[in-house]
Amino acid sequence: MAGGQDARVAIGLETTFGTRAVPSRFLPLTGEDLGYTFNRYESPAIGLGRWTRPSIVTTQVGSGSISGDCTSTGMGYLFQGLHGNTVTPVQQGAGPAYLQTHTVDTPPNKSYTIQVQNPPVNSNVLIPHDMTGVMFGGITFSWSPAGVLSYNIPVVYQGLDLTQTNVAYVAPSAYELFSFKGGTIRIAGTTEANIVGDGSLSLGMALRDDAFALGSGGLIAKPAETDKPTASGSFTADFNDNHNLLRTINNTVADVVMVFVGSNIASTFFYTLQFTIPDCTFTTPRANVGGTGPIQETVTFAASSSTGNPPVITYTTTGTGL
C-alpha cells in the first residue's frame, strides 16, 4: 500500500522547449496539481442514430501548480524559471555563502521537465508521469503564524509522457526552512512592527496556453506573455494608528521588501530569501470595528512603477551553482 507521502517529484532544465531533459533534482514539495486536458471534438453529424457521436482528440495542454516550503538551499534552480537571465552566484566574504540575484526584468524563457513518481494505492512501485515543456507563470510567497515561508508556482506545460522510467532518487541537499519568526516586511525602508497574521507577496506573468500550431500534433507552442506582469501582496496587521491608511489616502509610492532569514552560514552571512516589489501603491481600506476583540487591518499593495523598476528576488545560500 502507498499514498501521497510516498510520491517523489524530480525536475530538470530543458535545453530545447518541449524536449525532455532527464530530471535530476528531487523537490521537497508539499503538493502538485499538474493537470492535463485533452480537447475532443464531437461531430454533430445527422442520420447516424441518436447515440452516435464520432469524435477525435484535437489539442492537448497541461496546467496547474507546484507548492512547497521555501528551503535554505536549492530554490535558485526554480527562481531562474521566472525570467530570461543567466544568474551567477557571487561569493560573500571568504566562506561558503553565495548570493543569487534574480531580477525579473525579462519574460520567462526557460522550460523544465518534471517527473512525478506516483504511488498506486495497491502497490509500492511508483509510476512515472513526465511533463515536458513546463514553464513558470509566476510565484506566490506566503506565511502564517506558527508556520514557515511557503511558495506556489503556477505552470503551463506542453506534453505528457507516460513511456519513461523512474529516474533514480537522489535526496535533496540538506536544507532548513524559513520560520515565521525570521520574517520581516519593510515599507520604504522601515520595518512593519505590527504584522500579526497571514500574508503573501505574488509575482504573476500571464502565459499563452492556447497557441496550437496547425499540424503540430495538437501541442501548444512555447508560451509567450500575453499581458504586462503583475506584482502585489497583502498582510494582516494590528490597527495602532493611521500610517497604513494614510499611504492609501496620500497615494504613497514605496518599495515593499519581504525578508526571511535563517541560520548563520559563515561570518556575518545568513541563509536569506528576499523579495522586493518596487514602487508599490497602496489600497488599504479603513479598519472596521467588528466586535469586542482587537481591531485589525489588511494592508494591500501592488506594483505601480512609472519608471519600470522590476521585482527582484535575492537568495543567500551555499554552493556555487543554482
MINU-756244 format. One line per 2 residues: number of its first residue (from 1); their letters; for each residue x, y, z of C-alpha. Coordinates in nm, 3 decimals, padded with zeros to 5 digits. Layout:
BEGIN
NUM) A) X,Y,Z | ...
//
This chain:
BEGIN
1) MA) 00.000,00.000,00.000 | 00.119,00.353,-00.078
3) GG) -00.006,00.708,-00.051 | 00.081,01.065,-00.140
5) QD) 00.358,01.068,00.119 | 00.544,00.814,-00.096
7) AR) 00.537,01.026,-00.413 | 00.853,01.182,-00.548
9) VA) 00.894,01.476,-00.785 | 01.207,01.541,-00.991
11) IG) 01.285,01.831,-01.223 | 01.535,01.904,-01.498
13) LE) 01.612,02.216,-01.703 | 01.545,02.164,-02.074
15) TT) 01.786,02.271,-02.348 | 01.507,02.293,-02.607
17) FG) 01.147,02.371,-02.518 | 00.940,02.055,-02.502
19) TR) 01.234,01.818,-02.550 | 01.262,01.601,-02.240
21) AV) 01.552,01.666,-02.008 | 01.633,01.386,-01.767
23) PS) 01.507,01.515,-01.430 | 01.800,01.533,-01.192
25) RF) 01.679,01.722,-00.885 | 01.415,01.598,-00.647
27) LP) 01.195,01.867,-00.494 | 01.062,01.854,-00.137
29) LT) 00.714,01.959,-00.249 | 00.404,01.974,-00.033
31) GE) 00.174,01.922,-00.330 | 00.122,01.934,-00.708
33) DL) -00.186,01.963,-00.927 | -00.038,01.933,-01.275
35) GY) -00.348,01.854,-01.473 | -00.358,01.768,-01.843
37) TF) -00.652,01.838,-02.071 | -00.737,01.657,-02.394
39) NR) -00.972,01.868,-02.605 | -01.210,01.647,-02.803
41) YE) -01.429,01.732,-03.100 | -01.765,01.554,-03.119
43) SP) -01.930,01.559,-03.460 | -02.298,01.662,-03.479
45) AI) -02.336,01.451,-03.793 | -02.700,01.366,-03.864
47) GL) -02.851,01.042,-03.986 | -02.624,00.819,-03.777
49) GR) -02.860,00.745,-03.490 | -02.946,00.913,-03.163
51) WT) -02.638,00.793,-02.973 | -02.377,00.808,-03.249
53) RP) -02.122,01.085,-03.194 | -01.798,01.045,-03.394
55) SI) -01.519,01.219,-03.204 | -01.146,01.279,-03.207
57) VT) -00.885,01.446,-02.984 | -00.777,01.774,-03.145
59) TQ) -00.547,01.952,-02.900 | -00.400,01.899,-02.556
61) VG) -00.235,02.115,-02.290 | -00.123,02.098,-01.930
63) SG) -00.153,02.346,-01.645 | -00.157,02.360,-01.267
65) SI) 00.094,02.440,-00.998 | 00.362,02.307,-00.766
67) SG) 00.378,02.400,-00.399 | 00.636,02.367,-00.127
69) DC) 00.804,02.520,00.173 | 01.088,02.759,00.091
71) TS) 01.419,02.594,00.168 | 01.759,02.736,00.251
73) TG) 01.919,02.554,-00.043 | 01.806,02.465,-00.394
75) MG) 01.548,02.738,-00.458 | 01.760,02.916,-00.718
77) YL) 01.704,02.630,-00.961 | 01.335,02.727,-00.960
79) FQ) 01.380,03.105,-00.942 | 01.567,03.106,-01.276
81) GL) 01.245,02.990,-01.442 | 01.083,03.326,-01.362
83) HG) 01.299,03.529,-01.603 | 01.528,03.502,-01.903
85) NT) 01.856,03.599,-01.738 | 02.161,03.390,-01.656
87) VT) 02.236,03.414,-01.284 | 02.586,03.360,-01.148
89) PV) 02.610,03.325,-00.767 | 02.856,03.571,-00.610
91) QQ) 03.072,03.456,-00.320 | 03.016,03.650,00.002
93) GA) 03.332,03.704,00.203 | 03.572,03.412,00.217
95) GP) 03.325,03.150,00.330 | 03.073,02.921,00.161
97) AY) 02.794,03.182,00.134 | 02.686,03.280,-00.218
99) LQ) 02.438,03.549,-00.326 | 02.200,03.492,-00.617
101) TH) 02.018,03.789,-00.771 | 01.713,03.707,-00.983
103) TV) 01.592,04.026,-01.150 | 01.254,03.980,-01.315
105) DT) 01.314,04.229,-01.596 | 01.266,03.981,-01.882
107) PP) 00.989,03.731,-01.959 | 01.038,03.368,-01.858
109) NK) 01.201,03.169,-02.139 | 01.336,02.858,-01.965
111) SY) 01.144,02.534,-01.963 | 01.164,02.224,-01.747
113) TI) 01.079,01.858,-01.749 | 00.904,01.745,-01.432
115) QV) 00.864,01.379,-01.342 | 00.604,01.289,-01.082
117) QN) 00.657,00.940,-00.948 | 00.305,00.846,-00.847
119) PP) 00.229,00.588,-00.577 | -00.051,00.344,-00.671
121) VN) -00.283,00.257,-00.385 | -00.229,-00.119,-00.404
123) SN) 00.146,-00.126,-00.470 | 00.471,00.036,-00.364
125) VL) 00.607,00.053,-00.721 | 00.597,00.419,-00.825
127) IP) 00.452,00.504,-01.168 | 00.623,00.789,-01.358
129) HD) 00.440,01.075,-01.532 | 00.674,01.310,-01.720
131) MT) 00.558,01.664,-01.804 | 00.764,01.837,-02.072
133) GV) 00.784,02.199,-02.177 | 00.695,02.320,-01.828
135) MF) 00.709,02.698,-01.794 | 00.651,02.909,-01.484
137) GG) 00.385,03.180,-01.477 | 00.493,03.348,-01.152
139) IT) 00.531,03.269,-00.784 | 00.345,03.341,-00.461
141) FS) 00.528,03.353,-00.129 | 00.306,03.316,00.176
143) WS) 00.339,03.281,00.551 | 00.120,03.221,00.854
145) PA) 00.170,03.231,01.231 | 00.326,02.914,01.369
147) GV) 00.425,02.834,01.009 | 00.701,02.884,00.758
149) LS) 00.754,03.072,00.433 | 00.598,02.869,00.152
151) YN) 00.566,02.907,-00.224 | 00.327,02.821,-00.504
153) IP) 00.430,02.831,-00.870 | 00.162,02.822,-01.144
155) VV) 00.274,02.644,-01.461 | 00.175,02.579,-01.820
157) YQ) 00.321,02.277,-01.996 | 00.321,02.117,-02.337
159) GL) 00.347,01.740,-02.318 | 00.262,01.441,-02.101
161) DL) 00.488,01.137,-02.142 | 00.394,00.804,-01.983
163) TQ) 00.667,00.598,-02.152 | 00.962,00.689,-01.932
165) TN) 01.109,00.500,-01.637 | 01.162,00.642,-01.290
167) VA) 01.484,00.839,-01.256 | 01.697,00.725,-00.964
169) YV) 01.611,00.905,-00.644 | 01.868,01.150,-00.512
171) AP) 01.780,01.315,-00.183 | 01.773,01.696,-00.188
173) SA) 02.076,01.868,-00.039 | 02.049,01.929,00.333
175) YE) 01.828,02.227,00.400 | 01.635,02.414,00.667
177) LF) 01.308,02.606,00.648 | 01.247,02.978,00.685
179) SF) 01.043,03.021,01.002 | 00.773,03.281,01.064
181) KG) 00.992,03.417,01.344 | 01.267,03.506,01.096
183) GT) 01.048,03.716,00.867 | 01.009,04.091,00.827
185) IR) 00.833,04.329,00.590 | 00.988,04.666,00.516
187) IA) 00.800,04.950,00.351 | 01.004,05.248,00.232
189) GT) 01.293,05.110,00.435 | 01.101,05.091,00.764
191) TE) 01.018,04.757,00.925 | 00.648,04.698,00.990
193) AN) 00.625,04.614,01.359 | 00.258,04.517,01.389
195) IV) 00.218,04.221,01.150 | 00.030,03.954,01.343
197) GD) -00.124,03.720,01.088 | -00.107,03.575,00.741
199) GS) 00.043,03.745,00.442 | 00.163,03.689,00.089
201) LS) 00.354,03.850,-00.197 | 00.289,03.743,-00.555
203) LG) 00.451,03.776,-00.893 | 00.235,03.694,-01.195
205) MA) 00.310,03.651,-01.566 | 00.020,03.571,-01.798
207) LR) 00.137,03.299,-02.039 | -00.040,03.198,-02.359
209) DD) -00.166,02.841,-02.332 | -00.385,02.814,-02.642
211) AF) -00.144,02.859,-02.934 | -00.186,02.529,-03.120
213) AL) 00.006,02.532,-03.447 | -00.165,02.358,-03.735
215) GS) -00.015,02.013,-03.793 | 00.190,02.019,-03.473
217) GG) 00.028,01.716,-03.315 | -00.212,01.927,-03.111
219) LI) 00.058,02.058,-02.876 | 00.094,02.419,-02.768
221) AK) 00.374,02.640,-02.897 | 00.620,02.776,-02.644
223) PA) 00.415,03.005,-02.417 | 00.470,03.377,-02.453
225) ET) 00.348,03.658,-02.230 | 00.004,03.791,-02.315
227) DK) -00.005,04.091,-02.081 | 00.210,04.303,-01.854
229) PT) 00.337,04.115,-01.547 | 00.197,04.195,-01.205
231) AS) 00.333,04.204,-00.852 | 00.123,04.254,-00.541
233) GS) 00.072,04.147,-00.183 | -00.108,04.184,00.146
235) FT) -00.066,04.118,00.516 | -00.272,04.136,00.834
237) AD) -00.170,04.389,01.097 | -00.299,04.519,01.428
239) FN) -00.451,04.864,01.400 | -00.246,05.105,01.613
241) DN) -00.252,05.427,01.412 | -00.333,05.565,01.069
243) HN) 00.001,05.513,00.896 | -00.119,05.225,00.675
245) LL) -00.443,05.403,00.578 | -00.256,05.726,00.508
247) RT) -00.046,05.553,00.243 | -00.370,05.495,00.052
249) IN) -00.508,05.845,00.111 | -00.179,06.018,00.023
251) NT) -00.112,05.799,-00.284 | 00.221,05.696,-00.137
253) VA) 00.463,05.510,-00.363 | 00.715,05.292,-00.182
255) DV) 00.915,04.971,-00.215 | 00.787,04.667,-00.025
257) VM) 01.055,04.420,00.079 | 00.993,04.076,00.229
259) VF) 01.292,03.924,00.408 | 01.318,03.583,00.573
261) VG) 01.643,03.498,00.749 | 01.761,03.155,00.858
263) SN) 02.067,03.028,01.039 | 02.422,03.153,01.005
265) IA) 02.628,03.027,00.711 | 02.958,03.188,00.798
267) ST) 03.085,03.515,00.940 | 02.808,03.775,00.903
269) FF) 02.621,03.587,00.629 | 02.294,03.403,00.688
271) YT) 02.061,03.194,00.475 | 01.830,03.465,00.339
273) LQ) 01.540,03.490,00.095 | 01.438,03.842,-00.001
275) FT) 01.169,03.954,-00.242 | 01.147,04.322,-00.340
277) IP) 00.845,04.474,-00.513 | 00.947,04.828,-00.605
279) DC) 00.725,05.131,-00.644 | 00.408,04.998,-00.482
281) TF) 00.087,05.190,-00.437 | -00.148,05.100,-00.152
283) TT) -00.519,05.020,-00.138 | -00.551,04.952,00.235
285) PR) -00.910,05.018,00.348 | -01.017,05.172,00.676
287) AN) -01.006,04.925,00.966 | -01.355,04.838,01.091
289) VG) -01.472,04.765,01.443 | -01.630,04.423,01.403
291) GT) -01.674,04.325,01.765 | -01.515,04.330,02.107
293) GP) -01.172,04.196,02.005 | -00.860,04.376,01.883
295) IQ) -00.902,04.579,01.565 | -00.702,04.456,01.269
297) ET) -00.650,04.579,00.914 | -00.547,04.417,00.587
299) VT) -00.267,04.608,00.421 | -00.280,04.568,00.042
301) FA) -00.042,04.692,-00.226 | 00.066,04.639,-00.586
303) AS) 00.350,04.744,-00.813 | 00.268,05.065,-00.995
305) SS) 00.602,05.178,-01.131 | 00.625,05.477,-01.361
307) TG) 00.994,05.403,-01.418 | 00.976,05.031,-01.497
309) NP) 01.164,04.903,-01.193 | 01.129,04.520,-01.188
311) PV) 01.083,04.296,-00.884 | 01.397,04.125,-00.757
313) IT) 01.450,03.801,-00.564 | 01.781,03.768,-00.382
315) YT) 01.883,03.442,-00.223 | 02.183,03.386,00.001
317) TT) 02.268,03.020,00.025 | 02.560,02.780,-00.006
319) GT) 02.718,02.643,-00.322 | 02.850,02.796,-00.643
321) GL) 02.559,02.687,-00.865 | 02.184,02.722,-00.875
//
